[in-house]
Amino acid sequence: MTEKTSSGQLLGLTARWTASVRARESARADRLFEDPWAEALTGKEGAEWLARRPEDSTLPMAIRARFFDDFLLDISRRHAIRQVVLMASGLDTRAFRLDWPAGACLFELDQPEVLQYKEQVLHAAGARPTCQRQLVEADLTCPWQEKLTQSGFDPQIPSLWLLEGFLFYLSNESVTQVIDGVTNLAASASWMGLDIINSAMLTSTWTRPWVEMQASMGAPWIGTLDAPQEFLARRGWLATLTQAGASDANYGRWRLPVLPVMAPDMPHNWFVIAQKQ
Ligand code: SAM
């Protein structure tokens, strides 16, 4: 993940960035979560990236991590769902740092080099998972469903899915394909969490510096949905939206003005929670 420059490697580097944000958050006295392995996973590349990012600019990512921590634990406990699928899990350590209900199995899908790097670091650190765990090496823009079912996922029973920090790296066509793939494997009463940007995010003067940074680092944001609730409703999902700073995704840490969750022509990075009907 360090010296090669294919687009897969560059996308793999983004996993170091999110790990670096979790490391910085974990060091705060008022941290929203604690990820004891994030610093080791961040490595030099992640640390260099983080050093150039003011903390305000990465707060939405820390809030997003806490928001989806709560979502995963709440749904798995309240609805007794034991199959949890982390799509593009990257260097996510939720299988190690969250208090999963008995019988929970996490399926982590990502590029081979990302998962292999994570295993090396976690193994060296002596990390122990708090649930069952299956790693599934896959390019998620190619057919991946069979790999998941072959690793023990059962599409006949409800499941819980997370697509975090991922969809904006895909073309809109691939966003649709990935969500259709999830929809096909998610039994009725399954749940899904995801975050997605709208198209105004790519053009707004407010967000241009971040969008240009992503492109200049070789990992441009391209995938958008302007009406995620309608998009998901057409696929049988009932969805709610929120965003960093809203009353349910704030945690007392958001200091900027809060936009309405659905402000036309304004940039949004929505946190979406949906249940399959
Ligand atoms: N979900 C993790 C988190 O929040 O920390 C990782 C987010 S990271 C910004 C994006 C992840 O998407 C990377 O781990 C990258 O390898 C993965 N990714 C991007 N495109 C992918 C693809 N086509 N197939 C598999 N993984 C992909």
Residues whose N, C-alpha, C, O or C-beta is under 5 A from the ligand:
A	BS01	SAM	L11 G12 T14 A15 T18 M87 A88 S89 G90 L91 D92 D110 Q111 V114 A138 D139 L140 T141 E164 G165 F166 Y169
